[in-house]
Amino acid sequence: MEPLLINLMGPTAVGKTALAVELARRLNTEIISADSRQVYREMHIGTAVPDDDERQGIPHHLLQHRSVHRPYTVKDFEREALEVLQKLFPNHPAVIMTGGTGLYFRAVNEGLDEMPDVPANIRAELEQTLQNQGLPALLDELRQSDPVYYAQVDRQNPRRIIRALEVIRYTGRPFSAFRTGKPALRPFRSLWIGLEAPRSLLYRRIEQRTDRMIARGLEDEVRRLYPLRHLPALQTVGYREWFPYFEGRTTRQQVIAEIKKNTRRYAKRQLTWFRRNPHIRWWDITGYTARELTDEVMTYIRQHL
């Protein structure tokens, strides 16, 4: 039987890490991180990278292995994750991949449509437009040049907008024309597990985690990275909200409120993305102790091993 990739997903702060570690311990397996910001070694506190105590000795892959100075794409993640799986599966019949970046899950399990390689100067021009004129200017261009993709894309995600526009500018064709939607063949089976919580509980967990990040020194972490604020990696919730404060344009209290608000919005977008996948078996974390939840999810996994 083909090996099994266990995809554990859900919105930020719902408790994916703790469950993934306990499942990995029981299955004697390892974890791949599917988080587009935890790949950066310079960004630790604000991306909620699990520390040594949280990992409990379970090997984690694709975690803080790149620098913010080097662009990192979903294609990079797809290639690296498949390489990790190729090494792990001979010794582990099941491997866990967990995180909150929906496109990373799609890339590994289904593959991505082939896109043309775009000259770096085109992306640089779009990044400059983003800095000088803001996201609305890019959205207006996308709406006019590819209304089909404009209607589908997450309009709060500048990386997706820029990726579409650079292909459009380079090829003269709509970005949607390159999206075939045909899944790639993979040498493993996929199992989909989702964690969710009532909005009030999830928002409370987000606020509590933000407060813990502040207490751990998030402000100092972002201040060290402030000279690099122009890099795409730093256009991230928990980081970009500090820049106006460092420039004397807002207060610290307003920064913290903005981080909490933007994290709540991000969680909503994550859930919207994940709920498009009809294969996910969802668990509402309320009403379970940590052990009860792990036991029930393990029973489900064993049915597919």
C-alpha positions in Angstrom: 0.0 0.0 0.0 1.2 3.5 -0.8 2.4 5.6 2.2 0.1 8.1 3.8 0.6 11.9 4.0 -1.5 13.2 6.9 -2.5 16.8 6.2 -3.4 18.6 9.5 -4.7 22.1 8.9 -6.8 24.8 10.4 -6.7 28.5 11.3 -4.0 30.1 13.2 -4.0 29.6 17.0 -6.4 26.6 16.9 -3.9 24.2 18.3 -2.4 22.4 15.3 1.1 22.2 16.6 0.3 20.4 19.9 -1.9 17.8 18.1 0.6 17.2 15.3 3.4 16.6 17.8 1.3 14.1 19.9 0.2 12.3 16.7 3.8 12.1 15.5 4.9 10.7 18.8 2.3 8.0 18.7 2.9 7.2 15.0 6.7 7.3 15.5 7.0 9.7 12.6 8.1 13.2 11.6 6.5 16.5 10.8 6.7 18.9 7.8 5.9 22.5 8.5 3.5 24.0 5.8 3.8 27.6 6.9 5.0 30.3 4.4 6.6 32.4 7.2 8.0 29.9 9.5 10.5 29.0 6.8 12.5 32.2 7.7 15.1 31.8 10.3 15.1 35.5 11.2 11.3 35.5 12.0 10.7 33.4 15.2 8.4 35.0 17.7 5.9 36.6 15.3 5.5 33.5 13.2 4.8 31.3 16.3 7.6 28.8 15.5 7.3 25.9 18.0 10.2 25.9 20.4 12.1 22.9 21.6 9.7 22.2 24.5 6.7 22.3 22.1 8.4 20.0 19.6 9.1 17.3 22.3 12.0 15.9 20.3 9.9 15.3 17.1 11.9 16.2 14.0 10.4 19.1 12.1 11.3 19.8 8.5 11.2 23.0 6.4 11.2 25.1 9.5 13.5 28.2 9.7 15.7 26.9 7.0 15.8 30.0 4.7 16.8 33.6 5.0 14.4 36.5 4.4 17.0 37.8 1.9 16.2 34.9 -0.4 12.8 34.8 -2.2 10.9 31.6 -1.3 8.0 30.5 -3.5 5.4 27.9 -3.3 7.2 26.0 -6.1 10.3 25.9 -3.8 8.2 24.5 -1.0 6.6 21.9 -3.3 10.0 20.7 -4.5 11.6 20.6 -1.0 8.6 18.9 0.7 8.5 16.2 -1.9 12.2 15.6 -1.4 11.7 15.3 2.3 8.8 12.8 1.8 10.9 10.8 -0.5 13.5 10.4 2.2 11.0 9.8 5.0 8.5 7.4 3.5 10.8 4.3 3.3 11.0 4.3 7.1 7.7 5.9 8.0 4.5 4.6 6.5 2.8 7.9 7.5 4.2 11.5 7.7 2.4 14.5 9.1 2.3 17.9 7.3 0.8 20.7 9.3 0.5 24.5 9.0 -1.8 27.2 7.9 -0.7 28.0 4.3 -3.4 26.4 2.1 -1.5 26.8 -1.2 1.4 24.7 0.3 -0.9 21.8 1.0 -2.4 22.0 -2.6 1.1 22.1 -4.1 2.4 19.0 -2.3 -0.8 16.9 -2.7 -2.0 18.0 -6.1 0.8 19.9 -7.8 0.7 23.4 -9.3 0.0 24.6 -12.8 3.2 25.3 -14.7 3.9 29.0 -14.9 6.4 30.9 -17.1 9.6 32.1 -15.5 9.3 35.9 -15.2 12.2 38.3 -15.3 13.1 39.7 -11.9 12.7 43.3 -13.1 8.9 42.8 -13.7 8.4 41.7 -10.1 10.6 44.6 -8.9 8.4 47.1 -10.8 5.3 45.6 -9.2 6.8 45.6 -5.7 7.6 49.3 -6.3 4.0 50.0 -7.2 2.9 48.3 -4.1 5.2 50.4 -1.9 4.4 53.7 -3.6 0.7 53.3 -4.5 -0.6 50.5 -2.3 -2.5 47.3 -3.0 -5.6 49.1 -4.6 -3.5 50.1 -7.6 -2.4 46.5 -8.2 -6.0 45.3 -7.7 -7.3 47.8 -10.3 -4.8 46.5 -12.8 -5.7 42.9 -12.1 -9.4 43.6 -12.4 -8.9 45.1 -15.8 -6.5 42.6 -17.2 -7.9 39.3 -15.7 -11.5 39.7 -14.3 -11.8 35.9 -14.0 -8.9 35.6 -11.6 -9.8 38.9 -9.9 -13.1 37.3 -8.9 -11.3 34.3 -7.3 -8.2 35.6 -5.7 -7.7 36.6 -2.0 -7.6 40.4 -2.6 -5.9 40.9 0.8 -2.9 38.9 -0.3 -0.3 41.1 -2.2 1.9 38.1 -3.0 -0.9 36.4 -5.0 -1.8 39.7 -6.7 1.8 40.4 -7.7 2.3 36.8 -8.9 -0.7 37.1 -11.2 0.3 40.5 -12.6 3.9 39.6 -13.3 2.7 36.6 -15.5 0.2 38.9 -17.2 2.7 41.6 -17.9 5.3 39.1 -19.2 3.1 37.0 -21.4 0.3 39.3 -22.3 -2.2 36.6 -21.4 -4.6 36.3 -18.4 -3.2 34.5 -15.4 -6.3 32.4 -15.3 -5.4 31.0 -18.7 -2.5 29.1 -17.1 -4.6 27.5 -14.4 -5.7 24.1 -15.6 -6.7 22.6 -12.3 -5.4 19.1 -13.3 -3.9 17.3 -10.2 -0.5 15.8 -10.4 0.0 12.1 -9.7 1.7 11.5 -6.3 3.3 8.3 -4.9 1.4 8.6 -1.7 -2.2 8.8 -0.4 -3.5 11.9 1.3 -5.6 12.1 4.4 -7.1 15.5 5.4 -7.7 16.5 9.0 -9.0 20.0 10.0 -9.3 21.7 13.4 -11.8 24.4 14.0 -13.4 26.3 16.9 -16.3 28.7 17.5 -15.3 32.2 16.4 -15.4 33.6 20.0 -13.0 30.9 21.2 -10.7 31.2 18.3 -10.5 35.0 18.6 -9.8 34.7 22.3 -6.9 32.3 21.6 -5.6 34.7 18.9 -5.6 37.5 21.4 -3.9 35.5 24.1 -1.2 34.3 21.7 -0.6 37.8 20.5 -0.1 38.9 24.2 2.3 36.1 24.7 4.3 37.1 21.6 4.5 40.7 22.9 5.7 39.4 26.3 8.4 37.3 24.6 9.8 40.3 22.8 8.1 40.6 19.5 8.7 44.3 19.3 12.4 43.9 19.6 12.4 41.1 17.0 10.6 43.3 14.5 12.8 46.3 15.4 15.9 44.3 14.4 14.2 43.5 11.1 12.9 47.0 10.4 15.8 47.9 8.0 14.6 44.9 5.9 10.9 46.0 5.9 10.9 46.3 2.0 11.4 42.5 1.7 8.3 40.4 0.8 8.8 38.2 3.9 8.3 41.2 6.2 4.9 42.1 4.7 3.4 39.7 7.3 0.8 40.1 10.0 2.6 40.7 13.3 5.5 42.5 11.6 4.2 45.1 9.2 1.9 46.7 11.9 5.0 47.8 13.8 6.5 49.9 11.0 4.3 53.0 11.5 5.1 52.9 15.2 8.8 52.9 14.7 8.2 55.9 12.4 6.3 57.8 15.1 2.9 57.6 13.2 1.0 55.4 15.7 1.0 54.2 19.3 2.1 50.9 20.7 -1.4 50.1 21.9 -2.7 50.7 18.4 -0.1 48.4 17.0 -1.2 45.5 19.3 -4.8 46.1 18.4 -4.0 46.0 14.7 -2.1 42.8 15.0 -5.0 41.1 16.8 -7.5 42.5 14.2 -5.4 41.4 11.2 -4.8 38.0 12.7 -8.5 37.5 13.1 -9.0 38.4 9.5 -6.3 36.1 8.4 -7.9 33.2 10.3 -11.2 33.9 8.5 -9.4 33.7 5.2 -7.7 30.5 6.1 -11.0 28.9 7.0 -12.5 30.1 3.8 -9.7 28.4 1.8 -9.7 25.2 3.7 -13.5 24.7 3.6 -13.3 24.5 -0.2 -11.7 21.1 0.3 -14.5 18.5 0.5 -12.0 15.8 1.7 -11.3 17.4 5.1 -12.6 15.6 8.2 -13.2 18.4 10.7 -12.9 18.4 14.4 -14.3 21.2 16.6 -11.8 21.4 19.5 -14.4 22.4 22.0 -15.6 19.6 24.2 -12.4 17.7 24.0 -9.5 17.4 26.3 -6.1 17.3 24.5 -5.9 13.6 25.1 -9.5 12.9 24.0 -8.9 14.8 20.7 -5.7 12.9 20.0 -7.3 9.6 20.7 -10.2 10.3 18.4 -8.0 11.6 15.6 -5.7 8.6 16.0 -8.6 6.2 15.6 -9.5 8.0 12.3 -5.9 7.8 11.1 -5.6 4.1 11.9 -8.6 3.4 9.7 -6.6 4.6 6.7 -3.2 3.0 7.5 
